[in-house]
Amino acid sequence: METTRVSPTSTPMKQSIKLKSSFLTTVRYELAKNKTILFLEWAQIAKMHYPRHGHTVLVLKNGNVLVTGGLNADYPVNSSEFYDVSTNTWIATKNMHFARCGHTMSLLSNGDVLVAGGFSLEGAYLATAELYNPSTQTWTIIADMSAPRYRHTASTLEDGQVLLIGGWSGFNELDSVELYDSNTKKWKLINSMEYRRQAHTATVLKDGKVLIVGGYTESTEIKHTELYDPSQKKWTTLKPMNAARSDHTASLLTDGNVLAVGGYDGVSEMNTVELYDRLSRVWTVVNNMNNKRSEHSASLLANGQVLVAGGWNGRTELQTVEAYDPSTKSWVLLANMTLKRRQHTASVLTNGALLIAGGISHKTILDRVELYQ
């Protein structure tokens, strides 16, 4: 099986700071060319039970981190495990009922976790869904979606419903959209998007609307942008991005704007970055990253910056890390991760630390995990 493209205000500080952490040591600043470059050390922590890439991850209500599925060698897996932040250990849970990669995972209002779709064994694209109960660490099969979906998105809305958008059915990209109601445990088809797409991003904005960006359809990367209004159950087609991209990231900033980073344009990986203005609904090109990358991670930090880690530059996996500062619209190089990796996951923990798990590096599937804060 071919490797899958799966697919995210600084406080003034002293020049040297000792962090109170059992995992990390010191922070230092270096000044170069009138730029402040922040170096924080990454630390490897306990390994996962299973190597995996193309998996999904979610921070539970108790602060632990649940990891499900993904690929191990050429095969999707049904294993799941969680990272216990209090003990720095990984604990295996009951397996999912279906092996899957390229699926979605959503936290429900009652603390349960919804897993939907993905690619499974023997070339099957899944319409199946199941629920994880963190208290019992068990999985329960629920009603299927209306169609198989792979490399789709899932967004939890303000009313607790989960919006599943697009993806690949096994035959074509989808424009269909459905809602999962956690009270009835049923799915409902709603109005379709204008454009079919997979490998796109979906970002829930501060006003509750959902911004859909880019992706891939009919062998072509796209720059189309659409906005879903849950209160009106209505789609609006917006002005497109300046560049087509898939396997990118889109991060909601503290000011309510959205940062689209990197990706693949159909020819090469990208270092271009665009900013969506929530008021004008227009995209503006901002400063490029230092490195071209797709299949990376992007995480909003407590200081309002977006940390971008790893990925693929078209030739090799990346170890490099950089942060976008919204106040200056510029990029700052950070210390490299301990390993090169792509198709990994990144989770911001309740204490503000960043947990990077799994991925692929030099054709090696990783069980390695590292922490940054």
C-alpha positions as CSV (number, residue, x, y, z in Angstrom):
1,M,0.0,0.0,0.0
2,E,1.3,3.4,-0.9
3,T,2.1,5.8,2.0
4,T,-1.0,7.9,2.6
5,R,-1.0,11.7,2.5
6,V,-3.0,12.1,5.7
7,S,-3.7,14.1,6.8
8,P,-2.3,22.1,13.2
9,T,1.2,38.2,22.1
10,S,4.5,37.2,23.6
11,T,5.0,37.9,27.2
12,P,8.4,39.6,27.9
13,M,10.8,37.2,29.5
14,K,14.2,37.3,31.0
15,Q,17.0,36.0,28.8
16,S,17.4,32.8,30.8
17,I,14.7,31.0,32.6
18,K,14.6,27.7,34.6
19,L,11.3,25.8,33.9
20,K,9.8,23.8,36.7
21,S,9.2,20.6,34.8
22,S,10.3,17.0,35.3
23,F,10.9,16.7,31.6
24,L,12.5,19.9,30.4
25,T,15.4,22.0,31.5
26,T,16.1,25.5,30.4
27,V,15.1,28.2,28.0
28,R,17.5,30.6,26.4
29,Y,17.3,33.5,24.0
30,E,19.8,34.4,21.4
31,L,19.8,37.6,19.4
32,A,20.7,37.4,15.7
33,K,20.1,39.9,13.0
34,N,17.7,41.9,15.3
35,K,15.6,38.8,15.7
36,T,14.9,37.0,19.0
37,I,15.3,33.2,18.4
38,L,13.8,31.1,21.2
39,F,15.4,27.7,21.9
40,L,13.6,25.3,24.1
41,E,14.7,21.7,24.5
42,W,12.5,18.9,23.4
43,A,12.5,15.8,25.6
44,Q,11.6,12.3,24.7
45,I,9.2,10.7,27.1
46,A,7.5,7.3,27.5
47,K,6.9,5.5,24.2
48,M,3.5,4.5,22.9
49,H,2.7,0.7,23.0
50,Y,2.4,0.7,19.2
51,P,4.2,2.5,16.4
52,R,1.7,4.4,14.2
53,H,1.3,7.2,11.6
54,G,-1.8,8.7,10.1
55,H,-3.5,8.2,13.5
56,T,-5.7,10.6,15.4
57,V,-5.3,12.2,18.8
58,L,-7.6,14.0,21.3
59,V,-7.2,15.5,24.8
60,L,-9.9,14.0,27.1
61,K,-11.8,16.0,29.7
62,N,-9.5,14.5,32.4
63,G,-6.4,15.9,30.6
64,N,-5.2,12.5,29.3
65,V,-4.4,12.1,25.6
66,L,-6.2,9.4,23.6
67,V,-4.6,8.0,20.4
68,T,-6.5,5.8,18.0
69,G,-5.8,3.8,14.8
70,G,-3.3,4.8,12.2
71,L,-1.0,2.7,10.0
72,N,1.6,0.2,11.2
73,A,3.6,-0.9,8.2
74,D,1.1,-1.1,5.4
75,Y,-1.9,-2.0,7.5
76,P,-4.4,0.1,9.4
77,V,-4.7,-0.9,13.1
78,N,-7.6,-0.9,15.6
79,S,-5.4,-0.3,18.7
80,S,-6.0,2.6,21.0
81,E,-4.1,3.9,24.0
82,F,-4.0,7.0,26.2
83,Y,-1.2,9.0,27.7
84,D,-1.6,9.5,31.5
85,V,-0.2,12.9,32.1
86,S,0.1,12.3,35.9
87,T,2.3,9.3,35.6
88,N,4.0,9.8,32.2
89,T,2.9,6.4,31.0
90,W,0.9,5.0,28.1
91,I,-2.0,2.7,28.9
92,A,-3.5,0.4,26.3
93,T,-7.3,0.4,26.1
94,K,-9.7,-2.1,24.5
95,N,-9.3,-2.1,20.7
96,M,-11.7,-0.4,18.4
97,H,-14.1,-2.6,16.5
98,F,-12.6,-1.6,13.2
99,A,-9.0,-0.9,12.1
100,R,-8.8,2.5,10.6
101,C,-6.5,5.4,9.5
102,G,-7.4,8.8,8.1
103,H,-10.5,8.8,10.4
104,T,-11.7,11.6,12.7
105,M,-12.1,11.7,16.4
106,S,-14.3,14.2,18.3
107,L,-14.9,15.0,22.0
108,L,-18.6,15.0,22.9
109,S,-20.1,17.1,25.7
110,N,-20.6,14.1,28.0
111,G,-16.9,13.2,27.7
112,D,-17.3,10.3,25.3
113,V,-15.3,10.2,22.1
114,L,-16.8,9.8,18.6
115,V,-14.6,8.0,16.0
116,A,-15.9,8.0,12.4
117,G,-14.8,6.8,8.9
118,G,-11.4,6.1,7.6
119,F,-9.6,3.5,5.6
120,S,-9.5,-0.1,6.9
121,L,-8.2,-3.5,5.9
122,E,-8.6,-5.0,2.4
123,G,-9.1,-1.7,0.8
124,A,-12.3,-0.8,2.6
125,Y,-13.4,2.8,3.1
126,L,-15.5,3.0,6.2
127,A,-18.9,4.5,7.0
128,T,-18.7,2.9,10.4
129,A,-18.6,4.9,13.7
130,E,-18.0,4.0,17.3
131,L,-18.0,5.6,20.7
132,Y,-15.3,5.4,23.3
133,N,-16.1,5.7,27.0
134,P,-13.1,7.0,29.0
135,S,-14.5,5.6,32.3
136,T,-14.8,2.0,31.1
137,Q,-12.1,2.3,28.4
138,T,-14.4,0.4,26.0
139,W,-15.8,1.0,22.5
140,T,-19.4,0.7,21.3
141,I,-20.5,0.5,17.7
142,I,-23.2,3.1,16.7
143,A,-25.1,3.8,13.5
144,D,-23.2,4.1,10.3
145,M,-22.8,7.4,8.5
146,S,-24.6,7.9,5.2
147,A,-21.4,7.2,3.2
148,P,-17.8,6.0,3.6
149,R,-15.5,8.9,4.4
150,Y,-11.7,9.1,4.5
151,R,-9.6,12.2,5.0
152,H,-12.7,14.1,5.9
153,T,-13.0,16.6,8.8
154,A,-15.1,16.5,11.9
155,S,-16.0,19.7,13.9
156,T,-17.8,19.9,17.2
157,L,-20.4,22.7,17.1
158,E,-21.5,24.9,20.0
159,D,-24.6,22.9,20.5
160,G,-22.6,19.7,20.9
161,Q,-23.4,18.2,17.5
162,V,-20.5,17.0,15.3
163,L,-20.3,18.2,11.7
164,L,-18.6,15.7,9.3
165,I,-17.6,17.2,6.0
166,G,-16.4,15.8,2.6
167,G,-13.7,13.2,2.3
168,W,-13.1,10.4,-0.1
169,S,-15.7,7.6,-0.5
170,G,-13.5,5.1,-2.3
171,F,-14.9,6.3,-5.6
172,N,-14.9,10.1,-5.6
173,E,-14.5,13.1,-3.3
174,L,-17.6,14.1,-1.4
175,D,-19.5,17.4,-1.1
176,S,-22.0,15.8,1.3
177,V,-22.2,16.9,5.0
178,E,-23.8,15.2,7.9
179,L,-24.5,15.9,11.6
180,Y,-24.1,13.5,14.5
181,D,-26.5,14.1,17.4
182,S,-25.0,12.8,20.6
183,N,-28.4,12.7,22.3
184,T,-30.1,10.4,19.7
185,K,-26.8,8.8,18.5
186,K,-28.0,9.3,14.9
187,W,-26.7,10.9,11.8
188,K,-28.6,13.4,9.6
189,L,-27.6,14.6,6.1
190,I,-27.7,18.4,5.7
191,N,-27.1,20.8,2.8
192,S,-24.0,19.9,0.8
193,M,-21.0,22.1,0.1
194,E,-20.5,23.7,-3.3
195,Y,-17.2,21.9,-3.8
196,R,-16.2,18.2,-3.4
197,R,-13.0,17.9,-1.4
198,Q,-10.8,15.7,0.8
199,A,-7.6,16.6,2.7
200,H,-9.1,20.0,3.5
201,T,-9.3,21.8,6.9
202,A,-12.3,22.8,9.0
203,T,-11.9,25.4,11.6
204,V,-14.7,26.4,14.1
205,L,-14.6,30.2,14.4
206,K,-15.4,32.2,17.5
207,D,-18.9,33.0,16.3
208,G,-19.6,29.2,15.9
209,K,-19.4,29.2,12.1
210,V,-17.1,26.6,10.4
211,L,-14.5,27.7,7.8
212,I,-13.6,25.0,5.2
213,V,-10.3,25.6,3.4
214,G,-8.6,24.1,0.4
215,G,-8.2,20.3,-0.2
216,Y,-8.0,18.1,-3.1
217,T,-10.6,17.1,-5.7
218,E,-10.5,15.3,-9.1
219,S,-6.7,15.1,-9.0
220,T,-6.4,18.8,-8.4
221,E,-5.6,20.8,-5.3
222,I,-8.1,23.6,-4.7
223,K,-8.1,27.1,-3.1
224,H,-11.9,27.3,-2.6
225,T,-13.1,28.5,0.8
226,E,-16.6,28.0,2.2
227,L,-18.4,29.0,5.4
228,Y,-21.0,27.0,7.2
229,D,-23.5,28.7,9.5
230,P,-25.1,26.2,11.9
231,S,-27.7,28.6,13.1
232,Q,-29.0,29.1,9.5
233,K,-27.9,25.6,8.3
234,K,-26.5,27.4,5.3
235,W,-23.3,27.4,3.2
236,T,-21.7,30.6,1.9
237,T,-18.9,30.5,-0.8
238,L,-16.2,33.0,0.1
239,K,-13.3,34.5,-1.8
240,P,-10.7,31.8,-2.4
241,M,-7.2,31.7,-1.0
242,N,-4.3,33.1,-3.0
243,A,-2.9,29.6,-3.6
244,A,-4.4,26.1,-3.8
245,R,-3.3,23.7,-1.1
246,S,-4.0,20.3,0.5
247,D,-2.4,18.6,3.5
248,H,-2.0,22.0,5.1
249,T,-3.0,23.2,8.5
250,A,-5.5,26.0,9.5
251,S,-5.2,27.4,13.0
252,L,-7.7,29.7,14.8
253,L,-5.7,32.6,16.3
254,T,-6.7,34.4,19.6
255,D,-8.0,37.4,17.6
256,G,-10.4,35.2,15.7
257,N,-8.5,35.1,12.4
258,V,-7.3,31.9,10.8
259,L,-3.8,31.0,9.7
260,A,-3.4,28.6,6.8
261,V,0.1,27.1,6.6
262,G,2.1,25.2,4.0
263,G,0.7,22.1,2.3
264,Y,1.0,20.7,-1.2
265,D,-0.1,22.6,-4.3
266,G,0.0,19.7,-6.8
267,V,3.6,20.3,-7.8
268,S,5.6,20.8,-4.6
269,E,5.4,21.3,-0.9
270,M,4.8,24.9,0.1
271,N,6.2,27.4,2.6
272,T,3.6,30.1,1.8
273,V,1.2,31.3,4.5
274,E,-2.1,33.1,4.3
275,L,-4.3,34.9,6.9
276,Y,-8.1,34.9,6.9
277,D,-9.6,38.0,8.3
278,R,-12.8,37.2,10.1
279,L,-14.4,40.6,9.4
280,S,-13.6,41.1,5.7
281,R,-13.6,37.4,5.0
282,V,-10.6,37.9,2.7
283,W,-7.2,36.0,2.6
284,T,-4.0,37.9,2.8
285,V,-0.5,36.5,2.1
286,V,1.9,36.9,5.1
287,N,5.5,36.1,5.5
288,N,6.7,32.6,4.3
289,M,7.9,29.9,6.7
290,N,11.6,29.1,6.7
291,N,10.8,25.6,5.4
292,K,8.5,24.1,2.8
293,R,6.3,21.5,4.5
294,S,3.1,19.4,4.2
295,E,1.9,16.7,6.6
296,H,3.1,18.8,9.5
297,S,1.4,19.8,12.7
298,A,0.4,23.3,13.9
299,S,-0.5,24.1,17.5
300,L,-1.8,27.3,19.1
301,L,0.3,28.0,22.2
302,A,-0.8,29.8,25.3
303,N,1.2,32.9,24.2
304,G,-0.9,33.2,21.0
305,Q,1.8,31.9,18.7
306,V,1.4,29.0,16.3
307,L,4.0,26.3,16.6
308,V,4.6,24.3,13.4
309,A,6.6,21.1,13.6
310,G,8.0,18.5,11.3
311,G,6.4,17.4,8.0
312,W,7.6,16.5,4.5
313,N,9.5,18.9,2.2
314,G,9.3,16.7,-0.9
315,R,12.5,14.9,-0.3
316,T,12.7,14.0,3.4
317,E,10.9,14.3,6.7
318,L,11.6,17.4,8.7
319,Q,12.9,17.9,12.2
320,T,12.6,21.7,12.1
321,V,10.2,23.7,14.2
322,E,9.1,27.3,13.8
323,A,6.5,29.6,15.4
324,Y,4.3,32.3,13.9
325,D,3.9,35.5,15.9
326,P,0.6,37.2,15.0
327,S,1.8,40.5,16.5
328,T,4.6,40.8,14.0
329,K,3.3,38.4,11.3
330,S,6.7,36.8,11.2
331,W,8.3,33.4,11.9
332,V,10.7,32.5,14.6
333,L,13.0,29.4,14.4
334,L,12.8,27.1,17.4
335,A,14.9,24.2,18.6
336,N,14.5,21.1,16.4
337,M,12.6,18.1,17.6
338,T,14.6,15.1,18.6
339,L,13.5,13.2,15.5
340,K,12.4,13.9,12.0
341,R,8.8,13.0,11.5
342,R,5.6,13.6,9.4
343,Q,2.0,12.3,9.7
344,H,2.4,12.7,13.5
345,T,0.0,14.3,15.9
346,A,0.4,17.3,18.2
347,S,-1.6,17.9,21.3
348,V,-1.6,20.9,23.6
349,L,-2.0,19.6,27.2
350,T,-3.9,21.3,29.9
351,N,-0.7,22.6,31.4
352,G,0.3,24.2,28.1
353,A,2.9,21.6,27.2
354,L,3.0,20.2,23.6
355,L,2.9,16.5,23.1
356,I,4.2,15.1,19.7
357,A,3.4,11.4,19.1
358,G,4.2,8.9,16.4
359,G,4.6,9.6,12.7
360,I,7.0,8.2,10.1
361,S,10.7,9.0,9.7
362,H,13.0,7.5,7.1
363,K,10.4,4.8,6.3
364,T,10.4,3.9,10.1
365,I,7.1,4.1,11.8
366,L,7.5,5.7,15.2
367,D,6.3,4.9,18.7
368,R,8.5,7.7,20.0
369,V,6.9,10.6,21.8
370,E,8.4,14.0,22.8
371,L,7.3,16.9,24.9
372,Y,7.9,20.7,24.6
373,Q,6.8,23.5,26.8
